[in-house]
Amino acid sequence: MSKKRRFKTSLGDQFLRLVTFLMAFSVLVLMAWMGWQMFDAARPSIHTFGFGFITSRVWDPVKEQFGALPFIYGTLMTSLLALLLAAPIGLGVAIFLNEMAESKFRAVIGFLVEMLAAIPSVVYGLWGIFVLAPWLRETVEPGLAKWLGFVPLFQGTPVGFGMLAGGLILAMMILPTIAAISREVMASVPNMQREAALALGATKWEMIKVAVLPYAKTGIMGGIMLGLGRALGETMAVTMVIGNRPDILPSLFAPAYSMAAVIANEFTEATYDLYLSALVEVGFILFGITLVLNFLARLLVWSVARGPKGGNLV
């Protein structure tokens, strides 16, 4: 290769490196700029209420008293409930489609599952109002109260609109994300791993347990964390079914409020600066919670990735 050609290649590589670095760095700058803008707009609320804004349960715009604890509680409870419901179902769907379903059914079922991600959140909300909430109020919640009423989570009056409805709606919305990513990760596992396990006399389940899941666990955890990220920030569907009451109650039947929902509902009603600043601080807290949870999720993924790659047949 001539010196001139090598120089052009080196120059092209350096230019590509610079452009891609600027693209990657712009993401960090954008996140820092967003965080600073929210912090700056929330300063009046931070100065007035301090750390008590996070620990206070009072949200009273008339008396100019604001506390975000009910919204933090509602957001975390509905998101964790959605994760507990959607993660095992999404993983089961991925295992079935990848390892057990016949090819003629695999494409159809996979397409239908992924179509759930294309449904607008407002449609989920309408379905929740007219179908899910009445079903919960008349069938599910009375049954849970009858058989599991000794548990505080299932006590109270069945109303249909509450944390249970919000968690179920979120579970349906994050299910396609978890299932699709888990399926793609499992598909990338080399077939020789499956064949080796089967050659050693493993059953279908043992093959999945020792040859597929250990190699795919890092990607599966990443998919679950992406689902959690969407659940934390979902607004419209949750707003329509969660009940929108700033209370902290242990029962899943009770109405609650999420951080995204209170911002969407009350932002246009903020008639004075402190009210608006309090809503911005709620958004800033949501921004911070999302960053912290994603950082912890990344640590979890790293710890899983450093673990043993295979399992035992026994």
C-alpha positions as CSV (number, residue, x, y, z in Angstrom):
1,M,0.0,0.0,0.0
2,S,1.4,3.4,-1.0
3,K,2.1,6.1,1.6
4,K,-0.5,8.3,0.0
5,R,-3.2,5.6,0.3
6,R,-2.1,4.8,3.9
7,F,-2.4,8.5,4.7
8,K,-5.9,8.8,3.3
9,T,-7.0,5.7,5.2
10,S,-5.5,7.0,8.5
11,L,-7.2,10.4,7.9
12,G,-10.5,8.7,7.3
13,D,-10.2,6.6,10.4
14,Q,-9.4,9.7,12.5
15,F,-12.3,11.6,11.0
16,L,-14.7,8.7,11.7
17,R,-13.4,8.4,15.3
18,L,-13.9,12.1,15.9
19,V,-17.4,12.1,14.5
20,T,-18.5,9.1,16.4
21,F,-16.9,10.4,19.6
22,L,-18.8,13.7,19.2
23,M,-22.1,11.8,18.7
24,A,-21.5,9.7,21.9
25,F,-20.4,12.8,23.9
26,S,-23.5,14.7,22.7
27,V,-25.7,12.2,24.6
28,L,-23.9,12.9,27.8
29,V,-24.1,16.7,27.2
30,L,-27.8,16.4,26.5
31,M,-28.5,14.5,29.7
32,A,-26.4,16.9,31.7
33,W,-28.2,19.9,30.1
34,M,-31.6,18.4,30.8
35,G,-30.7,17.7,34.4
36,W,-29.4,21.2,34.9
37,Q,-32.4,22.9,33.4
38,M,-34.8,20.9,35.6
39,F,-32.7,21.6,38.7
40,D,-32.6,25.3,37.8
41,A,-36.4,25.5,37.3
42,A,-36.9,23.5,40.6
43,R,-34.8,25.9,42.7
44,P,-37.7,27.8,44.3
45,S,-39.3,24.5,45.5
46,I,-35.9,23.1,46.6
47,H,-35.2,26.4,48.5
48,T,-38.7,26.4,50.1
49,F,-39.1,22.8,51.1
50,G,-35.6,21.3,51.1
51,F,-35.3,17.6,51.7
52,G,-38.8,17.6,53.2
53,F,-40.2,17.7,49.7
54,I,-39.2,14.1,49.3
55,T,-40.4,12.9,52.7
56,S,-43.6,14.9,52.9
57,R,-47.0,13.2,52.2
58,V,-48.9,16.5,51.7
59,W,-49.8,17.8,48.3
60,D,-52.0,20.9,48.7
61,P,-51.7,23.6,46.0
62,V,-54.3,25.7,47.8
63,K,-52.2,26.0,51.0
64,E,-48.9,26.0,49.0
65,Q,-47.7,22.8,50.6
66,F,-46.0,20.2,48.4
67,G,-44.5,16.8,49.0
68,A,-43.6,14.2,46.5
69,L,-43.6,11.0,48.7
70,P,-47.0,9.8,47.5
71,F,-45.9,10.1,43.8
72,I,-42.6,8.3,44.4
73,Y,-44.5,5.5,46.2
74,G,-47.1,5.1,43.5
75,T,-44.5,5.1,40.7
76,L,-42.2,2.5,42.4
77,M,-45.1,0.3,43.5
78,T,-46.7,0.1,40.1
79,S,-43.4,-0.3,38.3
80,L,-42.2,-3.1,40.5
81,L,-45.6,-4.9,40.3
82,A,-45.4,-4.6,36.5
83,L,-41.9,-6.1,36.6
84,L,-42.9,-9.0,38.8
85,L,-45.7,-9.8,36.4
86,A,-44.1,-9.2,33.0
87,A,-40.6,-10.6,33.6
88,P,-41.5,-14.3,34.1
89,I,-44.2,-14.1,31.4
90,G,-41.8,-12.4,28.9
91,L,-39.1,-14.9,29.7
92,G,-41.6,-17.8,29.2
93,V,-42.7,-16.4,25.9
94,A,-39.1,-16.1,24.7
95,I,-38.3,-19.7,25.8
96,F,-41.4,-21.0,24.0
97,L,-40.8,-19.2,20.8
98,N,-37.1,-19.9,20.6
99,E,-36.9,-23.5,21.9
100,M,-40.3,-25.2,21.7
101,A,-42.7,-23.6,19.2
102,E,-42.9,-25.0,15.7
103,S,-41.7,-22.7,12.9
104,K,-45.2,-22.1,11.5
105,F,-46.4,-20.8,14.9
106,R,-43.2,-19.0,15.9
107,A,-43.5,-16.1,13.4
108,V,-47.2,-15.6,14.0
109,I,-47.0,-15.6,17.8
110,G,-43.8,-13.5,17.8
111,F,-45.5,-10.9,15.6
112,L,-48.5,-10.7,17.8
113,V,-46.4,-10.3,20.9
114,E,-44.4,-7.5,19.3
115,M,-47.5,-5.8,18.1
116,L,-48.3,-5.0,21.7
117,A,-45.5,-2.5,21.7
118,A,-47.1,-0.7,18.7
119,I,-50.4,0.0,20.5
120,P,-50.6,3.6,21.7
121,S,-50.6,4.1,25.5
122,V,-53.9,6.0,25.3
123,V,-55.5,2.9,23.8
124,Y,-54.2,0.8,26.7
125,G,-55.7,3.4,29.0
126,L,-59.1,3.3,27.4
127,W,-59.1,-0.5,27.5
128,G,-58.2,-0.2,31.2
129,I,-61.1,2.1,31.9
130,F,-63.8,0.1,30.1
131,V,-62.5,-3.5,30.4
132,L,-59.8,-4.0,33.0
133,A,-61.1,-1.8,35.8
134,P,-64.7,-3.3,35.8
135,W,-63.2,-6.8,35.6
136,L,-60.9,-6.1,38.6
137,R,-63.7,-4.5,40.6
138,E,-66.3,-7.2,40.0
139,T,-64.2,-10.4,39.8
140,V,-60.5,-10.2,40.7
141,E,-60.3,-7.9,43.7
142,P,-63.3,-9.4,45.5
143,G,-61.7,-12.9,45.0
144,L,-58.3,-11.6,46.2
145,A,-59.9,-10.0,49.2
146,K,-61.8,-13.2,50.1
147,W,-58.9,-15.6,49.9
148,L,-55.9,-13.3,50.7
149,G,-57.6,-10.6,52.7
150,F,-55.3,-11.3,55.7
151,V,-52.5,-9.8,53.7
152,P,-52.5,-5.9,53.8
153,L,-51.8,-5.8,50.0
154,F,-55.3,-7.3,49.3
155,Q,-57.4,-5.4,51.9
156,G,-59.8,-2.6,51.2
157,T,-62.8,-1.8,49.0
158,P,-62.6,-3.1,45.5
159,V,-62.9,-0.1,43.2
160,G,-61.1,-1.2,40.0
161,F,-58.9,1.9,39.7
162,G,-55.8,1.7,41.7
163,M,-52.2,0.4,41.9
164,L,-53.2,-3.1,40.8
165,A,-54.8,-1.7,37.6
166,G,-51.8,0.5,37.0
167,G,-49.4,-2.4,37.5
168,L,-51.3,-4.7,35.2
169,I,-51.4,-2.0,32.4
170,L,-47.7,-1.4,32.8
171,A,-47.0,-5.2,32.7
172,M,-48.8,-5.4,29.3
173,M,-46.8,-2.5,28.0
174,I,-43.4,-3.7,29.0
175,L,-44.0,-7.4,28.1
176,P,-43.1,-7.0,24.4
177,T,-39.8,-5.4,25.3
178,I,-38.7,-8.1,27.7
179,A,-39.9,-10.9,25.4
180,A,-38.4,-9.5,22.2
181,I,-34.9,-8.8,23.8
182,S,-34.9,-12.2,25.6
183,R,-35.8,-14.0,22.4
184,E,-33.1,-12.3,20.4
185,V,-30.5,-13.0,23.1
186,M,-31.5,-16.7,23.3
187,A,-31.3,-17.0,19.5
188,S,-27.7,-15.8,19.6
189,V,-26.7,-18.8,21.8
190,P,-24.6,-21.2,19.6
191,N,-26.5,-24.3,18.6
192,M,-23.5,-26.4,19.6
193,Q,-24.3,-25.7,23.2
194,R,-27.8,-27.1,22.8
195,E,-26.5,-30.1,20.9
196,A,-23.8,-30.9,23.4
197,A,-26.4,-30.8,26.3
198,L,-28.8,-33.1,24.4
199,A,-25.9,-35.4,23.5
200,L,-25.1,-35.8,27.2
201,G,-28.7,-37.0,27.8
202,A,-30.3,-33.8,28.9
203,T,-34.0,-33.3,28.6
204,K,-35.4,-30.3,26.8
205,W,-35.8,-28.3,30.1
206,E,-32.3,-29.4,31.2
207,M,-30.9,-28.2,27.9
208,I,-32.5,-24.8,28.3
209,K,-31.4,-24.6,31.9
210,V,-27.7,-25.4,31.4
211,A,-27.0,-24.4,27.8
212,V,-29.3,-21.5,27.0
213,L,-30.2,-19.5,30.1
214,P,-26.6,-19.2,31.5
215,Y,-25.3,-17.8,28.3
216,A,-28.3,-15.5,27.8
217,K,-28.7,-14.2,31.3
218,T,-26.9,-10.9,30.8
219,G,-29.0,-9.9,27.8
220,I,-32.2,-11.1,29.6
221,M,-31.3,-8.9,32.6
222,G,-30.7,-6.0,30.2
223,G,-34.2,-6.5,28.6
224,I,-35.8,-6.6,32.0
225,M,-34.1,-3.3,33.0
226,L,-35.2,-1.7,29.8
227,G,-38.8,-2.7,30.6
228,L,-38.4,-1.2,34.1
229,G,-37.2,2.1,32.5
230,R,-40.3,2.3,30.4
231,A,-42.6,1.5,33.3
232,L,-41.1,4.3,35.4
233,G,-41.8,6.9,32.8
234,E,-45.1,5.8,31.4
235,T,-47.7,8.5,31.7
236,M,-51.0,8.3,29.8
237,A,-52.1,4.7,30.4
238,V,-51.2,4.8,34.1
239,T,-52.9,8.2,34.6
240,M,-56.2,6.8,33.3
241,V,-56.4,3.8,35.7
242,I,-54.3,4.5,38.8
243,G,-57.0,6.6,40.5
244,N,-54.9,9.8,40.8
245,R,-55.1,10.3,44.6
246,P,-51.9,11.3,46.5
247,D,-52.1,8.8,49.3
248,I,-49.8,6.1,50.6
249,L,-51.8,3.0,51.4
250,P,-50.5,-0.6,51.5
251,S,-53.4,-2.1,49.6
252,L,-53.1,-2.7,45.8
253,F,-56.8,-1.9,45.5
254,A,-56.3,1.7,46.7
255,P,-56.0,4.6,44.3
256,A,-52.6,6.1,44.0
257,Y,-50.6,8.7,42.0
258,S,-47.4,8.4,39.9
259,M,-44.9,11.1,39.3
260,A,-45.5,11.2,35.5
261,A,-49.2,11.3,36.1
262,V,-49.2,14.3,38.4
263,I,-47.0,16.3,36.0
264,A,-49.3,15.5,33.1
265,N,-52.5,16.3,35.1
266,E,-51.5,19.4,36.9
267,F,-48.8,21.2,34.8
268,T,-51.4,23.3,33.0
269,E,-53.1,24.1,36.3
270,A,-50.0,25.5,37.9
271,T,-51.1,29.1,38.4
272,Y,-48.1,30.4,40.4
273,D,-44.3,29.9,40.3
274,L,-43.9,27.7,43.4
275,Y,-46.6,25.3,42.2
276,L,-44.8,25.0,38.8
277,S,-41.4,24.7,40.5
278,A,-42.8,21.8,42.6
279,L,-44.0,19.9,39.6
280,V,-40.6,20.4,37.9
281,E,-38.9,19.1,41.0
282,V,-41.1,16.0,40.8
283,G,-39.8,15.5,37.2
284,F,-36.2,16.1,38.4
285,I,-36.7,13.4,41.1
286,L,-38.1,11.0,38.5
287,F,-35.1,11.8,36.3
288,G,-32.8,11.0,39.2
289,I,-34.6,7.8,40.1
290,T,-34.3,6.6,36.5
291,L,-30.6,7.3,36.4
292,V,-30.0,5.6,39.7
293,L,-32.0,2.5,38.8
294,N,-30.3,2.2,35.5
295,F,-26.9,2.6,37.1
296,L,-27.8,-0.2,39.6
297,A,-29.1,-2.3,36.8
298,R,-25.9,-1.9,34.9
299,L,-24.0,-3.0,38.0
300,L,-26.3,-6.0,38.2
301,V,-25.7,-6.9,34.5
302,W,-22.0,-6.6,35.0
303,S,-22.1,-8.9,38.0
304,V,-24.2,-11.4,36.1
305,A,-21.8,-11.3,33.1
306,R,-18.8,-12.1,35.4
307,G,-20.6,-15.2,36.7
308,P,-20.2,-18.7,35.5
309,K,-21.2,-19.3,31.9
310,G,-22.6,-22.8,32.3
311,G,-24.7,-24.9,34.6
312,N,-24.9,-28.4,35.9
313,L,-27.2,-31.0,34.5
314,V,-28.0,-32.2,38.0
